[in-house]
């Protein structure tokens, strides 16, 4: 009879264990796995050489729901892949993240993976692993795929766009099979995230075909590619700008300002990110991706009608995008303690109609925004303002408006 209690999640990190206690921990690990009987389990192994562990794990593939092998060394990586040769009838998620010094050391996944039997497999993460062409049949029903190649030269990505694939992530040194350049093959993909390496071959990725993707995220692209992605969306643009927590990346979420009649089937959003150069970097070195991203935004500045950013990030954003000739709405997100002084960047917005203050997402402001602070901020940080500009407030902003502005309270 199966033991009445069992562990559904079994994780083991051999790198954190000394030789003195490794043997006992492994014995306990497999005792818990054996107690599971035929009940589904999640296996997570972090080991540079998991071959001895896999000898005990592979017989349990019939009831493993998630299998993750992480930090496997290149010296044994192909043998590790070849050991996964038994059917995995309930496997839903597979994570294989291997270390590699070069493309030649990356193992190859072929048709024999899991004896070509993994009918429930829906999510796959592969790092530094090559995939046979044609791809294994067990990848045909995926709805999530993350493919990362951190070593070069570019490795071919065979055609993997099955009818159920909704979210795809590609990063690193990758080349795409010819089938990916057809717009029609992307119609099932609702979300695609691309992280470009700093190598010229990324310019030959199927940027035009990606117009068919509803939500596309791009990081680390060159100028031409960023502009191509912006041009996926026709008409006026809405920008939501923010930086990463450590201020090392700048992000622009781009949406169509389609008004009440958006185009059916058009792109819903583009999420663009770029790495910010540090003050100590040689200016003669190749430009960081944030510079290319900002240049792309500037090149399409006449299409930007709405901009949203946190007040506390004013300098970090407006330093990059200082003139928006078509901007009509500026939304400033607030948190308690945000200051309106101490900034230096100036935004030139000659068509600005509304400055909208709103509590940041998940925030409920308690401190009032004083009229004198608003007046000083607007006069110092905004240039060429038209007459009749309004200040509005949304979402529980305790706002006090100076008399020289018209104010409307928006209850939304």
C-alpha positions in Angstrom: 0.0 0.0 0.0 1.3 3.5 -0.8 2.4 5.6 2.1 -0.4 7.9 3.3 1.8 11.0 3.1 4.0 12.0 0.3 5.9 15.1 -1.0 4.5 16.5 -4.3 7.5 18.8 -4.9 11.0 17.3 -4.6 13.9 19.7 -5.1 17.6 19.0 -4.8 20.6 21.4 -5.2 23.7 19.3 -4.9 26.0 22.4 -5.2 24.8 23.6 -1.8 25.7 20.3 -0.1 29.0 19.2 1.3 30.3 15.7 0.5 29.8 14.9 4.2 26.0 15.2 4.1 25.2 14.7 0.4 24.8 11.0 0.6 22.2 11.2 3.4 20.2 14.0 1.7 20.1 12.0 -1.6 18.9 8.9 0.3 16.1 10.9 2.0 15.2 12.5 -1.4 14.6 9.1 -3.1 12.8 7.8 0.0 10.3 10.6 -0.5 10.1 9.9 -4.2 9.5 6.2 -3.6 6.7 7.0 -1.2 4.8 8.9 -3.9 4.1 5.6 -5.6 2.3 6.4 -8.8 1.0 9.8 -7.7 2.1 12.9 -9.6 5.3 14.7 -8.5 7.4 17.7 -9.4 11.1 17.0 -9.7 13.6 19.9 -9.6 17.3 19.1 -9.8 20.2 21.5 -9.8 23.4 19.7 -10.4 26.4 19.9 -12.7 26.3 16.2 -13.2 22.8 14.6 -12.5 23.5 11.3 -14.2 23.5 9.1 -11.0 20.4 10.9 -9.9 18.7 10.3 -13.2 19.3 6.6 -13.0 16.8 6.6 -10.1 14.5 9.3 -11.5 13.9 8.0 -15.0 11.9 4.9 -13.9 9.5 7.4 -12.2 8.8 9.3 -15.5 5.4 7.7 -15.7 4.2 9.9 -12.8 6.4 13.0 -13.0 4.3 16.1 -13.8 7.2 18.6 -14.0 10.8 17.9 -14.6 13.5 20.6 -14.2 17.2 19.9 -14.7 19.3 23.1 -14.1 23.0 24.0 -14.3 24.1 20.8 -16.0 27.7 20.9 -17.2 28.5 20.6 -20.9 30.7 17.6 -20.2 27.7 15.3 -19.6 24.9 17.3 -21.1 24.3 15.1 -24.2 24.3 11.9 -22.0 21.8 13.5 -19.7 19.4 14.2 -22.7 19.9 10.7 -24.0 18.9 9.2 -20.6 15.4 10.8 -20.9 14.2 7.9 -23.1 11.2 6.6 -21.3 7.6 7.6 -21.9 6.3 10.5 -19.8 2.5 10.2 -20.0 1.6 12.9 -17.4 4.5 15.3 -18.0 3.2 18.9 -18.3 6.3 21.0 -17.9 9.9 20.5 -18.9 12.8 22.7 -17.9 16.3 22.0 -19.3 18.8 24.8 -18.5 22.4 23.7 -19.3 25.8 25.4 -19.1 27.9 25.6 -22.3 31.1 27.2 -23.5 30.1 27.2 -27.2 27.5 26.1 -29.6 29.4 22.9 -30.3 29.0 21.8 -26.7 25.2 22.3 -26.7 23.4 18.9 -26.6 20.8 18.0 -29.2 17.2 17.0 -28.5 15.9 14.5 -31.0 12.8 12.5 -31.8 13.6 9.9 -29.1 13.1 12.3 -26.2 10.7 10.5 -23.7 10.3 7.8 -26.3 8.2 10.2 -28.3 5.5 9.9 -25.7 4.6 13.0 -23.7 0.9 13.8 -24.7 0.3 16.3 -21.8 3.4 18.4 -22.4 2.4 22.1 -22.6 5.3 24.1 -21.3 9.0 23.9 -22.2 12.1 26.0 -21.2 15.3 25.2 -23.0 18.7 26.9 -22.4 21.8 26.1 -24.5 20.1 23.1 -26.1 19.8 22.5 -29.8 16.6 21.1 -31.3 16.5 18.6 -34.2 14.8 19.6 -37.5 12.1 18.6 -37.7 11.4 19.2 -34.1 10.3 16.3 -31.8 6.7 15.5 -32.2 6.1 15.8 -28.5 6.5 19.6 -28.9 3.5 19.8 -31.2 1.0 20.7 -28.5 2.9 23.3 -26.5 1.2 26.4 -25.4 4.4 28.0 -23.7 7.9 27.9 -25.1 11.1 29.6 -23.9 14.2 29.1 -26.0 17.5 30.7 -24.9 20.9 30.3 -26.5 23.5 32.2 -24.6 26.4 31.1 -26.7 27.2 31.7 -30.4 27.3 31.5 -33.3 23.5 31.6 -34.0 21.8 28.3 -33.7 18.8 27.4 -35.9 15.4 27.3 -34.2 13.3 24.7 -36.1 9.6 25.4 -36.7 7.8 25.0 -33.4 4.6 27.0 -33.9 1.9 24.5 -33.1 -1.8 25.4 -33.1 -1.8 25.7 -29.3 1.3 27.8 -28.8 0.1 31.1 -27.2 3.3 32.4 -25.5 6.8 32.2 -27.0 10.0 33.6 -25.5 13.2 33.7 -27.6 16.5 35.1 -26.3 20.2 35.0 -27.3 22.0 33.8 -30.4 19.2 32.3 -32.5 18.4 32.1 -36.2 14.9 31.4 -37.4 13.7 28.7 -39.9 12.2 30.1 -43.2 8.7 29.1 -42.0 8.8 31.9 -39.3 8.8 34.6 -42.0 5.2 33.9 -43.0 2.7 36.2 -41.2 0.0 33.6 -41.1 2.0 31.2 -38.9 1.9 33.7 -36.0 -1.9 34.0 -35.9 -2.2 31.7 -32.9 0.5 33.4 -30.8 -1.0 35.9 -28.5 2.3 36.9 -26.8 5.9 36.9 -28.0 8.9 38.2 -26.0 12.2 38.7 -27.8 15.5 39.5 -26.2 18.1 40.4 -28.8 21.8 39.7 -28.5 24.1 42.5 -29.4 25.1 40.9 -32.7 24.1 42.0 -36.3 22.2 38.8 -37.1 19.2 40.0 -35.1 18.5 42.5 -37.9 17.6 39.5 -40.0 14.9 38.2 -37.6 11.3 38.1 -39.0 10.3 41.5 -37.6 7.7 42.1 -40.3 6.0 38.7 -39.7 5.7 39.6 -36.0 3.1 42.3 -36.9 0.5 39.5 -36.6 1.3 39.0 -32.8 -1.1 40.8 -30.5 1.5 41.5 -27.7 5.1 41.7 -28.6 7.9 42.5 -26.1 11.4 43.5 -27.4 14.6 44.1 -25.4 18.0 44.9 -26.7 17.2 45.5 -30.4 18.9 47.9 -32.8 17.5 51.1 -34.1 16.0 49.7 -37.3 14.3 46.9 -35.4 12.8 49.2 -32.8 11.4 51.5 -35.5 9.9 48.4 -37.3 8.2 47.3 -34.1 6.8 50.8 -33.4 5.4 50.9 -37.0 3.5 47.7 -36.4 0.9 50.0 -34.7 -0.6 52.5 -37.1 -1.9 55.9 -36.0 -1.4 57.8 -32.7 0.5 56.1 -29.9 0.2 55.9 -26.2 3.4 55.5 -24.2 3.7 54.2 -20.6 7.3 54.8 -19.5 9.2 53.4 -16.5 12.6 52.2 -15.5 13.8 49.0 -13.8 14.3 49.0 -10.1 18.0 49.6 -10.3 17.5 52.2 -13.1 19.7 50.1 -15.5 16.9 49.7 -18.1 14.3 52.0 -19.6 10.9 50.6 -20.7 8.2 51.9 -23.0 4.9 50.1 -23.2 3.3 51.2 -26.5 -0.4 51.0 -27.3 -2.6 52.2 -30.2 -4.5 55.4 -29.3 -7.4 54.1 -31.4 -10.2 55.9 -29.7 -13.7 54.3 -29.7 -13.1 52.3 -32.9 -9.9 50.2 -32.7 -8.9 48.2 -35.7 -10.1 44.6 -35.4 -7.2 42.2 -35.2 -4.6 44.9 -35.0 -1.6 44.7 -32.5 -2.7 45.4 -28.9 0.6 46.3 -27.4 4.4 46.6 -27.9 6.6 46.4 -24.8 10.1 47.8 -25.6 13.1 47.8 -23.3 16.7 48.9 -23.6 19.8 48.8 -21.4 20.9 52.3 -20.2 24.6 53.2 -20.6 26.5 53.9 -17.4 28.4 57.2 -16.9 31.7 55.3 -16.9 31.4 53.6 -20.2 33.5 54.6 -23.2 31.3 56.7 -25.5 33.1 55.2 -28.5 31.9 51.7 -27.6 28.8 50.3 -29.4 25.6 52.1 -28.2 23.6 50.4 -25.5 20.1 49.3 -26.6 18.4 52.1 -24.6 20.0 54.6 -26.9 18.6 52.9 -30.0 15.2 52.6 -28.3 15.1 56.3 -27.4 16.2 57.2 -31.0 13.3 55.1 -32.3 10.8 56.9 -30.0 12.2 60.3 -31.0 11.9 59.2 -34.7 8.1 58.6 -34.1 7.6 61.4 -31.6 5.0 63.1 -33.8 2.7 60.1 -33.3 2.8 60.1 -29.5 -0.4 61.6 -28.1 -0.4 60.3 -24.5 2.4 59.7 -22.1 2.3 58.1 -18.6 5.1 58.0 -16.1 5.9 58.2 -12.4 6.7 61.7 -11.0 9.7 60.2 -9.2 11.1 58.9 -12.5 10.7 62.3 -14.4 14.4 62.8 -15.0 15.1 59.2 -15.9 12.4 59.3 -18.6 12.2 62.9 -19.9 15.9 63.1 -20.2 15.5 60.6 -23.1 12.3 62.0 -24.6 12.3 65.7 -24.1 10.0 66.8 -27.0 6.7 65.4 -27.9 5.1 67.7 -30.4 1.7 65.9 -30.6 1.3 65.1 -26.9 -2.2 66.0 -25.6 -2.3 64.0 -22.3 0.4 63.7 -19.7 -0.5 61.3 -16.9 1.7 61.5 -13.7 1.6 58.6 -11.3 2.0 59.4 -7.6 3.0 57.6 -4.4 3.1 59.0 -0.9 6.4 60.8 -0.4 7.0 61.6 -4.1 8.6 65.0 -4.4 7.8 67.7 -7.0 11.2 69.4 -6.7 14.8 68.4 -7.4 14.3 67.6 -11.1 16.2 69.0 -14.1 14.7 67.5 -17.2 12.2 69.7 -19.2 9.4 68.4 -21.5 8.5 70.4 -24.6 4.8 69.7 -25.3 3.2 72.5 -27.3 -0.2 70.7 -27.8 -0.6 69.5 -24.2 -4.3 69.7 -23.1 -4.3 67.8 -19.9 -2.0 67.0 -17.0 -3.6 64.1 -15.1 -2.5 63.1 -11.7 -3.3 59.6 -10.6 -2.3 57.3 -7.7 0.1 54.7 -8.8 -1.3 51.2 -9.3 -2.1 49.7 -5.9 -1.5 53.0 -4.1 -4.0 54.9 -1.9 -2.5 58.3 -1.3 -2.9 59.9 2.1 -0.8 63.0 1.7 -2.3 65.9 -0.2 -0.6 67.4 -3.3 -0.2 71.1 -2.6 -1.1 73.8 -5.1 2.3 75.5 -4.8 4.1 72.3 -5.6 2.0 71.8 -8.7 2.5 75.3 -9.9 6.3 75.1 -9.4 6.5 71.8 -11.1 4.4 72.7 -14.2 6.3 76.0 -14.7 9.7 74.5 -14.3 9.3 71.1 -16.0 6.9 71.8 -19.0 7.7 74.1 -21.8 5.7 75.9 -24.6 2.3 75.1 -22.9 -0.8 76.2 -24.7 -3.5 78.3 -23.1 -6.4 76.6 -21.5 -4.5 73.5 -20.4 -6.4 71.5 -17.7 -5.3 69.6 -14.6 -7.3 66.5 -13.7 -7.1 64.0 -10.9 -8.0 60.3 -10.9 -8.1 57.6 -8.3 -8.1 59.2 -4.9 -5.5 61.9 -5.4 -6.1 64.6 -2.7 -5.3 67.4 -5.1 -5.3 71.1 -4.4 -5.4 73.1 -7.7 -4.0 76.6 -8.1 -6.5 79.2 -9.4 -4.7 79.8 -12.7 -5.6 76.4 -13.9 -9.0 75.0 -14.7 -9.6 71.8 -12.8 -11.9 68.8 -13.4 -12.3 65.9 -11.0 -12.5 62.6 -12.8 -14.3 60.1 -10.6 -12.8 57.1 -12.5 
